[in-house]
Amino acid sequence: MHSRYSAAQLLACRRFAMEQNKKLFEEANALSRCASEMLEQPEFDSEKFLEYLQQRGKADTLFRQALDHIALLNEQFPPLPVSSMDRAVDGEPASP
């Protein structure tokens, strides 16, 4: 890929975009867990079921957005070096 940006700038952009993608997945997971917890409520009726379906729909939409987002990232940006990914997984800041 030919770009006017340096490799370090591209990696910084990718890291930022990956952080945002992680937030999308976390939000989708939280909505999904909340929807699942609705099923455990003792007074679960048809109205609660509709709320559950809406919550699941929101979660599914966010999951799709996160998957589309990561696919676009993989098309547009170079992959992160393995050593940077390992540090990011361990919670350490990844360096270029």
C-alpha positions as CSV (number, residue, x, y, z in Angstrom):
1,M,0.0,0.0,0.0
2,H,1.4,3.4,-1.0
3,S,0.6,6.1,1.5
4,R,1.7,9.6,2.4
5,Y,1.7,8.5,6.0
6,S,4.7,6.9,7.7
7,A,4.5,3.3,8.9
8,A,4.4,4.6,12.5
9,Q,1.5,6.9,11.8
10,L,-0.4,4.0,10.1
11,L,0.2,1.7,13.0
12,A,-0.9,4.4,15.5
13,C,-4.1,4.9,13.5
14,R,-4.7,1.1,13.4
15,R,-4.1,0.8,17.2
16,F,-6.6,3.6,17.8
17,A,-9.1,2.0,15.5
18,M,-8.6,-1.4,17.1
19,E,-9.2,0.2,20.6
20,Q,-12.5,1.6,19.2
21,N,-13.4,-1.8,17.8
22,K,-12.7,-3.4,21.1
23,K,-15.1,-0.9,22.7
24,L,-17.8,-1.8,20.2
25,F,-17.4,-5.5,21.0
26,E,-17.5,-4.8,24.7
27,E,-20.7,-2.8,24.3
28,A,-22.3,-5.5,22.2
29,N,-21.3,-8.1,24.8
30,A,-22.7,-6.0,27.6
31,L,-26.0,-5.6,25.8
32,S,-26.1,-9.3,25.0
33,R,-25.5,-10.2,28.7
34,C,-28.2,-7.8,29.8
35,A,-30.6,-9.4,27.3
36,S,-29.8,-12.8,28.6
37,E,-30.3,-11.7,32.2
38,M,-33.8,-10.5,31.2
39,L,-34.7,-14.2,30.5
40,E,-33.9,-15.0,34.1
41,Q,-36.5,-12.5,35.6
42,P,-39.2,-14.3,37.5
43,E,-42.1,-12.2,36.0
44,F,-41.1,-12.7,32.4
45,D,-44.1,-12.0,30.2
46,S,-44.7,-11.0,26.5
47,E,-43.8,-7.4,27.2
48,K,-40.5,-8.4,28.7
49,F,-39.9,-10.7,25.8
50,L,-40.3,-7.8,23.4
51,E,-37.8,-5.8,25.5
52,Y,-35.5,-8.8,25.3
53,L,-35.8,-9.0,21.5
54,Q,-35.1,-5.3,21.2
55,Q,-32.0,-5.6,23.4
56,R,-30.8,-8.7,21.5
57,G,-31.3,-6.7,18.2
58,K,-29.2,-3.8,19.5
59,A,-26.5,-6.3,20.5
60,D,-26.6,-8.1,17.2
61,T,-26.4,-4.7,15.3
62,L,-23.3,-3.7,17.3
63,F,-21.7,-7.1,16.7
64,R,-22.2,-6.7,13.0
65,Q,-20.8,-3.1,13.1
66,A,-17.8,-4.3,15.0
67,L,-17.2,-7.2,12.5
68,D,-17.6,-4.8,9.5
69,H,-15.3,-2.3,11.2
70,I,-12.5,-4.9,11.8
71,A,-12.8,-6.2,8.2
72,L,-12.4,-2.6,6.9
73,L,-9.4,-2.1,9.2
74,N,-7.8,-5.3,7.9
75,E,-8.2,-4.0,4.3
76,Q,-7.0,-0.5,4.9
77,F,-4.2,-0.7,7.5
78,P,-1.1,-2.9,7.7
79,P,-1.3,-5.6,10.4
80,L,0.2,-4.8,13.9
81,P,3.6,-6.5,14.5
82,V,3.2,-9.6,16.6
83,S,5.3,-8.2,19.5
84,S,2.9,-5.1,19.7
85,M,-0.1,-7.4,19.8
86,D,1.4,-9.5,22.6
87,R,2.0,-6.4,24.7
88,A,-1.5,-5.0,24.0
89,V,-3.0,-8.3,25.1
90,D,-1.0,-8.2,28.3
91,G,-2.3,-4.7,29.0
92,E,0.9,-2.9,28.3
93,P,1.0,-0.1,25.8
94,A,2.2,-1.2,22.4
95,S,5.1,0.7,21.0
96,P,5.9,1.2,17.3
